[in-house]
Amino acid sequence: MPKTAAKTKKTGAPNFDRILAAASDLFTRKGFNGTSTRDIAAAAGVSLGNIYNYFGTKEEIFVSLLEKYEGEYFAPDQPLIKALASTSFPDNIEELGFAARETVEKFSSYILLIYVDVVEFGAKHVNKMFARMRQGYGAALKSGRGRAKNRIAADIDPVGALMMVTWNYFNYFIMEKLFKVKGHYGLADAQAVKLFARVFKRGILE
């Protein structure tokens, strides 16, 4: 995702941060096209002219938000990143499940903005991040601590398997936490995490 001029020059300025916070709330509730720059200024408690001191267009605000969240999402102290690096795959499957739950809860605004980008921009801003996904998971697989007790079958691509496990957990918790379909598997969170792990590790056949 290309860096915006606003991101590189103004990050940390009080009004800049208020503008981004207000824009995040409005974009996730009303969408990009349903939010005006004037709406953002009013919610942030700044003048419309002040917004243009930081951003040339409303789209620059949107892109700056995605950049901000992306940087936070991939920080070493975030739940999924810690889980990926803590132990070796596939021993950490359940840990990945609980980290996915924490990540969806913590980064709900970011995930909703990704949906906004897909619907209103045709994924123009986020597709490059997802295109790099396999590379990131490959690096995470190598960074796991120690050697896994359980071996991945020879005919299974380990990076693809890690991506599949993680994103199945994400999809489950996005449905639970963001779409508000509580207990859609008929299970509590911990039970669902364990069921996923059981299926991934041993399959569904006796």
Secondary structure, DSSP 4 states (H G I P E B T S, - for coil): -PPPHHHHHHTT-HHHHHHHHHHHHHHHHH-STT--HHHHHHHHTS-HHHHHHH-SSHHHHHHHHHHHHHHHHTSTTSHHHHHHHHS-TTTTHHHHHHHHHHHHHHTHHHHHHHHHHHHHHTTTTTHHHHHTHHHHHHHHHHHSSS--SSPPPTTS-HHHHHHHHHHHHHHHHIIIIIS--TTTTSS-HHHHHHHHHHHHHH-S--
